[in-house]
C-alpha cells in the first residue's frame, strides 16, 4: 500500500482554501479503478478518464492497482477541472515516480495528451498559497503571469505533465517565472475622447464631477442627444487603478475566467455595459458555487446601464445593496459568499417611451399615464442612491458644426488625478465617505446651511439624499482645491438633484 499527499486549492468567491489531495493505492490484479471522494462535482469525477489518458500518453505509466483519492476537507464542495494536475501528481507520487514535498501547490486541467490547460482563479490561489507559507506554486503557462504578481512566491509555469515530473525530480532545473512589472495602460490605441463631444457642457461637467468622486450618475435625454457617447468616454478620464485595486479587480476577473492567457494585473478600470435582457444572476452573480456577476466584474470601475427602464425591475432592485455597501452577498444552501462591488453606476434613459417628452422641437406622443408608468419602472429607493441626475438635451445645429473643442480626456484625467490624490489622503473617495468623516470634511458655513435647508424643504429630499449632496459638494470643492465646502459648491451639488421635480413628481 502506498500513500502520497500533495496540495491544491478550492476557490470560493475571490478567496481560495487549501485542499489536501491524498492518494492511496492498494490491491493487485486485473481490476484497476479510481475512486474520488471528498464531495467532488461532476467535473472532478470525470477527471479519472483525463488523468488515465494523460499519464499513459505522457509515457509515465498507470498503476495496476486500485486508486482512492480523497480531497480534504471532505465537507467542502470541490468544483472544476483544476484538480487534475495535483491528482495526477499524487498518483505518480504513490507510484514512486516523484518525491514527496510539502512546499508545492498545484492547479491545472489535463488534456488527454498530457498538455496542461489554464484554470480559473489562479491569482486567488497564489494569494492563499503565500498566506499559508507555501513556497512554490505550479500553474499552467497561461496562468503564470497573473500568479507571478504575488510577491514572496515562486511560480513555475508548465506546459505538459512530463515537465512537472522533471521539475519535481530535479529542483532548480526549471526556473521560476520572473515577477511581471505592473502593466500600464496601452498607448497609441484610439480611445474615445471627450474632445469629440460637441456641446453638452453641463453633462460633461457632471461626468467630471462623478469621476472625481466616484459618484453614481443618471443621464436623461431624447434619443441621439449623446448620452451613450458621453458614458463611453468616461473610462478615459478615470484615474488609474492603485495596486490594491488592481489586485482585487484582477482576482474577480480571474475567478470569472475572463483574463486573457498570459495577462497579469489589469491596467485599466473595468467598464461593463450589460444588455437590458440580463437576468438577476447575470447582474449580481449566482450558480451552485456562486460566481461574480456584472456588478462585481465592474468593481473599481464603471457599470453602464443604457436604456435603464428597459431592465427588469427585479434586476434593478438588486442593485441597492452593492450601491450602498460596495459588496454583494449571495446565499446558497451550502454556502454564503460575498463579492466586492464598489462601482460607479452610470445610467442613461429617455424621458418617456417615445423619447421626446419635454423636447422643444419634437412632439411627445405619450400620454401622461404612459409616461408615469415608464418612469415608475425606476423605484424611488434606487433613484435616491444615484448622486447626480442630469438632463442631456438635443444638441443645437450650431453647436454640432462649431469648430471650438473642449478639454481632451487626457487634460481632464490629469485634473482628476490631483483630486483623487486629495481623497486618498482621507482614506476614502468622496462617494464612500463614512458619516462621521463626512461631517468633518464637509462642514457648512451659515450660507451653505441655508442653501441646503431650502433645497431639502423644496425638493422633499431624504436623509440619504442630504448626505449624497454633501459628498458631491465635497467633490466639487476638491476640484476647486478648496478646503471648505462653500454655498457655491453646495448650489451646484443641489442642481444635480433638482431634475427630480421635472420627472418624478
N, C-alpha and C positions, 0 to 999 in steps of 0.2 A: 504494500500500500504506500502510495506517495501523496504527500500533501504539500501544496505550494500556495503562497499568498502574494498578491500584488494589489495595487490601488488604482481606483478610478474615482469618478465624481458624478453626482446627480445634480442637475440644475433645476432649482425651483424659484420662480420669479427671476430675479437677476442675481441670486446667490447660489453658490454651489456647496454641496455637502459631500464630504468624503465617503466613498464606498469601498469596502474591503472585498476583494474578489478572491474567494477561497476555492481551490480546485483540488479535488480528491479523485484518485484513480484506484480501482480495485477490480478483482476478478481476472480471469484469463480465459480465452477461448474465442469462439466464433461470434458471440454476441458483443457488439460494440455500440454502446448507446451513450448519448449525452443528455443529462437532465439538468435543467437550470431552475433553481429555487431562489426565493427571496423577493417575491412579489414582482416578477418580470412582466412587462406588457408583451403584446404580440411581436413587436419588432425585436425584442430581446430574445424571445423564444425561437424566432426564426433564424437567429444568428447561428444556430447549430449547423445549418447547411452551409452558410457562408464560411464559417470557421473551418469546417472539414475540407472544403474545396480549396480555400486559401492555403492551408497547411500542406496539402498534397501537391498543389500546383507550384508551391514555393520550394518543393523538394525537401521539406522539413519533416515529412512523415506524419502518421497519425497513430495514436496508441491503440493497441489491440486489447484494450480494457474498457470497462465501463467508466464514464466520467460524470462526476457530480460537481456542479458549480453553484456555489452559494454567494449571493450578493447581499452583504451585510451592511447596515442593519436590515433585518427582514421586514420591518414594518413600514419601510419607505418604498413607494412605488418606483420601479425602475422603468424609464421610458426612453425609447430611441435606440439608434444603432451605434452609439458611441462606446458601448461596452465590448464591441467585437474585438478590438485590439488587446485590451487587458485580459479578456477571457482566453484569447489565443496564446498570449504570453504565459498565462497561468498554466495552460496545458503543456506548453513547451517546458516550463519550469518543473512541472510534475514529471515530465519525461527525462529531466536531467539535461536538457539542451541549453538552458540558460541558467545562470546562478541566481540565488535569492538576493533581494535587496529591498530595504525599506525606504530608499532615497528617491524612488522613481514613482511618478504618477503618469498614467497613460490614458488617452482617449483616441478614438478613431474608428471609422467604419471600414470593414474589409470588403473588397471586391473578390470575386471568385478566383482571380489570378494572383491574389496577394497584394494588389495595389491598395493603398490606404487612402480613403476618401475623407473630405472635411466633415466636421460636425458643428452643431450649434453650441454657442455658449463657451467657447474655448477661453475667452478673456475672463469670464467669471470663474472658471475652473482655475486659471492661473492665479487669480487674486486669492482664492481659497487655499491653493497649494502653498503660496508664500505665507499666508496667515498661520498655517499649521506646521510650518518649519520644514516642508519638503523641499529638497534642493533642486530636483531635476524634473522636468516636465516634457514628456514625449508627445508630440502632436503631429497631425498631418501637415504636409508642407504648406497647404493653402491657409492653415490657421496660425502659422508660425509668427507672422507679422503682428497680429493682434495680441498674441500671448507674450511677445517679446517686449511689450511696453511696460510690463510689470518688473520693477527693479528687484534685485536680490533673488532671482530665479533663473536657473539655466534652462533654456528652452531648446529642444532638439527637434528639428524638422525631418520627417521621414516620408519616403515615397512608397516603400514596399515593406512587407513583413520581414523579409530577409535582412533589410537594413537595420531593423530593430534588434534582431538576433546578433548581428555583427557588433552593434554598439554596446549591447549588454555584456557580451563576452570580452570585448576589448574597450574598456573605458578609456576615453580620450581619442579613440580612432575617428569619431565623428565630432567635429567642433560644434559648440552651441551656436545658436543664431545670435548675430550681433544685435544689440538693442537698437530699435529703429528710432531715428530722430522724429520728433513730432511733426506731422505733416502740416504744410502751410497751404492756405487757400491757393488754388490754381490761378496762375496769371496768364494773361493773353487769351483767355476764353471769353467770348462775347456773352455778357450777362446783362439782363435788363437794367437800364439806368434811369434814375429819376429825371435826368435831363430830357428824356424823351417825352415826358408828360407835359402837355400844354394846359395852361390854366390850372384850375383846381387848387388854388393857393391854400384855402382853408383845409382841404383834405390832406394835402401834403404836409402842412404844419401838424395836423393831428397825428399823422403817421410818425412824424419825427418825435413828437411827444410820447406816443405809445412805445416806440422803440427805445427811447431814452430811459424809460422807467419800467419796461416790461408789462405795460398795461394792455388790457383787452380793448378791442375796438370794433364798432359796428358801423358799416358804410351803407347808407340808404340813398338810392337814386334810380332814375329811369334807366332802361336798357341803353347800353352804348355810352354811358357817361364816364366810364373809365374806372369803375370800382375794382374789377379784376386786374386791370392793368396796374393800378396803384398797389394792390396787395402783392402781386407777383414781384414787385420791386423792393418789397420790404427786406428780404434776406440780404440784399446788397448794402444796407445801411446798418445792419445789426453788428455790434462788436464781436470779435472772435471769441470762441469758446476758451474759457480758462482750462487749465489741465484737469482739475477735479470734474468740471462739467463735461469735458471731452471723454474722460474715462467712464463716467456713469452713462453718458449717452451712447458710447460705443458698446458698453455692456448690453444695453437694451437691444440694440440692433444686432448684436452677435447672438443673443438668445433667440431673437426672432428669425435668425438665418438670413439677414438682409445685408450682411457685409460682403463685398466682393472679395474673391480669392486674392490673397496677398495684401489685403488692406490692413492698415494699422488703425491708429486713432482717427476718428472723424475730425476733419479740419473745419467744416462749416456747420453752422447751426441748421438743424433739420427744418424742412418746410414740407408739411404734409397737407394734401388737399384731397380728401376722400370724396367720392361721388355721393350724391344725396340718397342713393339707394342702399347705403351701407346699413348693416344690421347692428344691433346693440353690442353683440360680441365683437364685431369688427371695430367698433368705435372704442370700447372700453377694454376689450380683451376677454378671453374665455378658453374653453377646452377642458377636458378631463383633468389634465395638468395645465392650468391656465398659462396662456402666452400673452404677451403685450398686444394691446390694440393701438389705434391711431393716436389716442391721447398720450400714450407712453412713448410711441415712436417719435412724437413731436417734442419730447422732453427737452428743455433748454432751447427750444426753437419755436416755430410757428405752426399752429393748426388753423388752416384756412377753410372755412365753410362757405362756399359760394351758393347762392340761392337758399339762404338759411331756412325760410318757411317750407321748403320742399323736403327737408329732412323729416323723418318720422318723429312725432312729438316725444315718444318714449326714448328715442335715441338722444334727443336734445336734453331731456331732463336728466339723463345720466351724466351730463357734463357738470352738474352742480358741485359734486364732491371734488373732482380734480381742480376746478376753477377756484374753489375755496381753500382746499388743503394742499394742493400741489402733489397729490398722490391719489391712487385709486386702489381700492381693496376689492378683491374678487374672492368670494366664499364658495367653496365646494364641499361636498360631504366628507372628502378625505383630507382637505387642507384649506387654509385661508392664506392668500398671498397678496402682497402689496407691491405695486409698481410705481416708481416716481413718475409724475406727470406735471411738472412745472412748465406750463405752456403760456404763450401769448395766443389768445383766441382772436383771430381776425375773421369777421363775418361780413358778408355782403348780401343785400336783398333789395328787391324792388319795393316801392311803397304800396303796391297793390298788384293783383294778378296780371293786369294788362301792362303795368309798369309806369303809367303816366298820371297817377294821382298827384295833384299839386304842380304838374308841369305847366309852364306858362305858354307853351307853343302847341302842345298836342292835347287833345281832349281825352279825359279818362272815361272809359266805357263801363266801369264797375259801379255797382250800386253801393250805398253806404253799408248795407248788410254784408255784401261780399267782401268789402274792404276790411270790415271789422273781423269777419271770420278768418280772413287771410292773416291779418296782423295778430289775431288771437292764437295762432299756432306758436308764437313766441311767448312763453309764460313770463309773468312779472318777476318771479324769483330769478330766472335765468337772465332776464334783461337787466336786473339790478346788479348782477355780477360783471357786467360789461362796463368798463370805466368811461369810455368815450363813445358818444353817439353822434355821427357826423353825416350831414346831408351832402350828397355829391350830385349837383345839378348838371344838366346837359351843358357842354362847353359851347359858348358862342362861336360863330364862324370866324370872327376877327381874331379871337384867341387861338383858334386852331391854326390859322395862317400866319400868326405872328412869328417873327424871327427871334424874338427875345427868348432866351433859355434860362431856366432856373439853375439852382445848385446841382452839381453832379452827386451821384451816390457816394463817391469817394470823399467829397467835401463834407457831406452830411455825416458820414460814418466817422470821420475824424472828430467832428464836434461831439458826437455821441460817445465816443471812447473816453473823452475827457469827462463827460457827465457820468458815465458808468464808473469811472475811477473814483469819483466823489462818493458814490453809493457803496462801493466796495469797502471804503474806509468805515462805513457804518455797519458793514456785515450783511446787508440785505439790499436787493434792488427795491425801488420805491413801491412797486406793486405788491410786495410781500412784507412790508414793514409791520412788525407786531404793534398792537395798540399802544403799549407803553412807550416804545421808541417813537412812534408817530407823534404822540403828544409833545415829545421833547423837540423833535426836529421840525415840526410844522405848527409852532405857536403863532397865533394870530394877534395882530395889533387891534386896536378898537375899530378901525375902519374895516379891516378884514372880517372881524367877528360880526359886524353889522351886515356886511355883504352876504356872508354865509347864512346868517339867520333869516334874512329876507328871502334867499333862494330856497331854503328848506321850507319856509311857510308857503311861498307862492307855487312852488313846483310839487309840493307834497312828497318830499323825498324821505327815504327810510334812513335808519341809523347806519345801515351798510353803505348807502349812497353818500352819507355825510363823510364817512371815513375814506371812501374812494375819491371823493372830490379833494379832500386834503392831500391824499397821496399824489394825485395828478398835479395839484398846485405845487407840491414839493418838487416834483419833476420839472415843472416849468421854471421854478426858482433856480434849480440846479443848472438848467440850460442857460439861465442868465447869470450864472456864477454868483448867486445871491445867497447870503447866509440865512436870511429871513424870508418867510412867505408873506408877501405884501398883498394889498387889496387888488392890485393889478393882476398878479398871478392867480389869485382866487377867482377873479371875474372871468378869466379865460377858462379855468377849470370848470366853472359853473356853466359856461356857454356850451361845453361839450355834453351837458346833461339836459339842457333846455329843449332839445329836439323832441323829447318825450311828449310834450304838450301838443305837438303838431300831429302826432300819430296815435299814441296810446292814451286816449282820453276815455 
